[in-house]
Amino acid sequence: MEFRVLGPVGAWRGDAEVALDGAKQRTVLAALLLAEGRTVPDTRLCELLWGERPPATFAAQLYNYVSRLRKYLGAEVDIVRQWSGYQIRIGAARLDLDEFERLAEAGREALREGRPAEAAEQLHAALSLWRGPALSNVTEHLAAAEAHRMAELRMAVLESRIDADLRLGRHVRLVPEITQLVAEHPLHEGLRGQLMTALLHSDRQADALAAYHEGRRVLADELGVDPGPLLTEAYRSILDGPPAPAVVAEPSWHGVRPAMLPPGVGDFAGREEELSGLLRVLTAEPKARPPVAVVTGMAGVGKSTLALHAAHLTRTAFPDGQLYADLGRARGNAVEPYDVLGWFLRSLGHAESAIPKGLDERVRLYRSQLAGRRLLVMLDGTADYAQVSPLLPGDPGCQVIVTSRLRMPELAGATSIEVGTLDRQQALALLGRIIGARRVAEEAEAASRVVELCGRLSLGVRVAGSRLLARPHWSLGYLADRLADERYRLDELRLGSMDVRERLDSSYHQLADSGQLALRRLALLRAPAFPSWCTAEVLGVSRHAGEEVGEKLVDARLLEIVESDGGRRQRFRFHDLVRVFAREKADQADRVLVAGAGALSAVGN
């Protein structure tokens, strides 16, 4: 599903637009999308819908708009009630504004690093997402609140795109476009300066001077001010005459030893056995060690933290440096190997112009570049084997660490390091490293409740500790009481970029529809563990088909096997936070079906 706000507001499922009721319903949708995952209070939605004079029935009407939105958008999107407001969770759906900002930032970064061709490509792509004035079919109240900000976002990217095109020497073709823009925005000094530059390099020095004097007059008449530094500098450059054609110098990493590892955490605790196993792999002699170490476990269990800690401890074993890439699995937005190879080749000293355009050529150059070297390559958050395969070096002197929720059996000869949840003492030790061992000791019983309610999940404990640090007036007992209510537990386990629900949501959206359905319905069972045949029962399919879905849930680390006789009979269980998450996802139809399935009474429902 795709949401669009850069033009008329709408939702699209594939090539078909989702039918929405009208301006007010589109206003609710747009307001929730623009909140970037935050809860929008009822009062704010009321203001955006009706201004200062809402109807007496505004609460009922707002409920109706949200209810119908849920119906139209379906199970792919959650609109949840939070306190006195609503929050939208779009999961794997796309928002054109997010894509615009991603492309814009990539373009600006390329511009800053002296890669104007790449910058122009990214910035043109960003601007192509606009289909007219943003939010053009919502209420006047939302348009008044947001339209100016959206227009400024577009203008800033447009300026950067023109800058990139100017650096590429496209002066003549830019003159008509910038002339029109200056006519529409006569007080915008940045655009006028760009027009003067384009005119100067098009052998139109007199016109460039005229554009400056017109701008000076407009600023004086409208604002009573003189031109600012940007416009003044452009004027001086005209008087000095056109410079010689500039040769864009590409930044080079030549002679730089890559050291791309992010900082490790200073409060690492526990994981002695897993750390020891990983260190043995990394410090073994090149001929004796496996080429790849796969650190695997469920979302939020601490795979990346462990791998980074080990990588930093063994840096001296890899004198030629470390390469690192976040492959995006934790965000549900996998990065293409083609792009990663570009990053790696640049860091290994290749200028942008020397990097091949084809994937196979990039792979061959990358492996040739690593031949005879001793480098550590860390591939964090890997989605699948296809993503990691092109990034494997061919030289035995190089070592690879892969973190993934999957076990990656396709990686021949790899060592697998399984990372489970923390035991109670490890979880308490981690909490103590974050908030202080004394504070944990003073409220030992409450501290134990906190880590258990976090499911002894590394990310959950880290979020809980960080919240206690941010609120020193909170007791551990108070936080434990807040966590005890399942309805709000995942809300409590979110702080900044650390968000347990978001990590689990990424795993959920990697599942097929049958897997999502089974997960939601199995979570409604009231037994701590249940036999594998329950999967078939909640889906209404054959035992064989149900077993396949159950195995997929185990592979995705959303179910755990607690008992097995070798494959024919198995019992599953949920991690506590996965169960809470999956129950959040369950709708009324799921609840009715599970409650009415008589065969499930045998497992405690």
Steps between C-alpha positions, in 0.01 A plus 500: 500500500614856428389826659535831318495852642725675245200613297144376557487284813419137429578133557590252229499121505716400207373696199153553646410802709319425826160674498478752784192696600601864465710791619443444873595133489808585292583768759498242779721269295744777408522630859584153631759438227670836555530428874783251420378231737399733782151506648279783372265621777127520434514875561757545224302288254185694589680828432628377162154377399277786614719786618379697802132398467467121517151346495347366820536146363869538413609199712256266325591636157873461569444142614307435180777639278761283674279191495438530127869565435583173678249321282634648175870450584461142625736292710816641339474816709418551868320809630509460877339692782766651727390692805277780361615475141588276209823364356560340161750218451556442132739204535645409160284750313675790324446871553610723213620766745739249664635400159537867405701575815719190453586590141550866592745417779692260276520773235620763745762264637628430149509876436698561819747227403557641153298248296269731302385240245376265772353796690306619196361151439379461859357852525317475167351171621388663826325786324330264255292369792306828517172492308400860563459708816519278810179423692286648224177316591480541879321756717615859491603468865755224435616672181560823694692312770725289275503625140763771560737254669457251217566767239818601684616137504458481124666837440808402701543181295435690178783741584736208565398336172568822306836526678590146386394576142704821501809308613446264208510793256131499403481879509322577172216254552449622859448867412128475402412290805676725752364811332146370557579412861643847570185656352292291741730568799656844439629533859682164497866601486631144459306444179597841364866425569466170312340684206789746491748208498316323218485821293867577556606154380268532201700806378225737617694718742280807443183301574662363817574856618145606415363212709707622795385862474137390467538292815658790688208722401235245602666444839519874563138566394343203677715458809720807521821292512812455290597170331643238734843329482399235244368748247786742562758228443328399174514864387872526577572182307329655195715811524810282522399326177409136438745257658674226312294182475520325831625147522311317769746321725365175632579425863737210534560246776832409340750409768234495775458177697123443528373497858124503450380326817245704698586561867438208731286532811676591822261304721539156342409230752452123500526283188823340625447171315388658171778761513761236570385292203503796265845615619640150438383522138636850445843438655570159340765469233356587155543146367327348802204731548165484320458781244172623649360531852121531507361662815132410504199547728162668532439871451638714783700221660833684469665343195652824368622607844680168548650500150623858528652436842692200365604691188648785705684257728670332201585801283876435528450158338397679179776751423350604165183639661131437547208541261147536639151525349157510660297298251169628629321185628427660841316782321323271254668687215769276355795671326606372158846331477572723198489810723706338777772404251514863391556611860767236557689572178509873576634429849767277344633794296303492176375830358133510408578512129709181528227288661330267248132546423408130492452281808718213376784737415477657844516158665809402299678829575409479870636148537813586303553803724484281813737232366804470724354725769385428854175691550199452718167544319188541716161468328240605754128426479513267199167413340595180316777312322441680169580832667823382664643274228647775272666661805710198600875540437680227311819517707539276810690778674179698534236421760127571478251548784136479396216587736158374401174368639542208260748217551640526143556127428605594144829643634718192462757455776367784711502492880166587658484685832150473648399796716207437732334714761705594805478290811375677811844588637625626164189714457544649848869561428412687180240708684761575767755611240245749366347646819760400758537180700410681824160605369429141391609363839281747688190375316605144427149353483371778274810470280425130451141586404621757247737264318243218498232730359754598233519129416872520583535630146817708469329787317209500745732517803704773332189710431374451856837604642521803272151610606602473866808708426288762325257508795711470816190579711343169390547199727561159346175387659308775322645400162419134573139595569482688169644200316261259665204611288532314169291762321775760544814288544639556152427873529719503811780316316565779256748786532633692202633257239477207744158347444416136574169516311672637188757217500230235537290673235788466256504120555120486472492676165758259357243219541258381235132571564447149639787549745361831622155346543635201692713718726206720597270207571752281682576792731139491619542150645515513877748214542870574561590239235299321234544214251591562138160382373345818641644693205294296256195536723507882519558525124245237398755313285653152492749389766780499242424856385469614861838347589665691214359829629611415853855431377503839327404666830784317674743605224392862547566466877139580584433155651729281710510119505480373858453130432562275199515127433716550193256688281171311502366652820603837629381753754539873450495801726518876463752736650289716732550821299430326170172373645407852617588639155304233312193551719513870416481402134203266546164629382147402600476231233813332640357508852165355396660215304740398778232525768267281295753229403408211728813297421714774653346454843744215551788746514342733751293742299 
